[in-house]
Amino acid sequence: MLTVPGLCWLCRMPLTISHWGVCSVCTRSFQTRTPCCPQCGLPATSVHIPCGRCLQKPPPWDALVAVDDYVQPLSGLIHKLKFSRQTQLAGPLARLLVLAVLHARRTRNLPAVDLLISVPLHHRRHWRRGYNQSEVLCHPLAHWLRCSYHPVALKRTHATAIQHQLSARLRKRNLKNAFRLELSVKGRHIAIVDDVVTTGSTVAELSRLLLQSGAATVQVWCLCRTL
């Protein structure tokens, strides 16, 4: 019996390996994104040295890796993952992130990590959605990159206002003391995994918490960095 091949989630062309989700042509299109600072992930003239913003006021994390800006078609896939319960997209999206991380290791000498941590949701929001979109990305990432992942390493201690509805100043205030670490991270090289990084307030708060708790280095990995 002939099997029906899977289709690319973006161009709808048949896939040689159906569970990849995104064809090689569409995957290569993400590798031509705007040159960005290796530390903050914002547009810059060099992908190898920190931009002027980071030289004056560096973020608390060491490096940032993103697949693309928050634009179509990637933003549409993320929206389906988060709000339409299409968790089957987690594998294909995680694969795009793995490719971005491996590319950063080759071109930027990005060091390997030994622990992944997902940005936690408050338990009520987790219950309403049914899952944490960052968590479902971490499972295949940890498997492919052969590193540890602990879903309960971080806990959100109280419900906060939805970040994308707030200004940059309010986002920072909104997250003050919002997280608690449930795992020893002393000496660990950690990557924080999120779907979208906008102002960076959430991952900055988590990075500071991890570094204050003894983490050796902290990287930020995301599908989209809003430019």
Secondary structure as UniProt FT lines:
FT   TURN            9..11
FT   HELIX           18..20
FT   HELIX           24..29
FT   HELIX           30..32
FT   TURN            38..40
FT   HELIX           52..56
FT   STRAND          63..68
FT   TURN            72..73
FT   HELIX           74..83
FT   HELIX           87..89
FT   HELIX           90..108
FT   STRAND          115..118
FT   HELIX           123..129
FT   HELIX           133..145
FT   STRAND          148..149
FT   TURN            151..152
FT   STRAND          154..156
FT   HELIX           163..165
FT   HELIX           168..174
FT   TURN            175..177
FT   STRAND          179..181
FT   TURN            186..187
FT   STRAND          189..197
FT   HELIX           201..212
FT   TURN            213..214
FT   STRAND          217..225
//
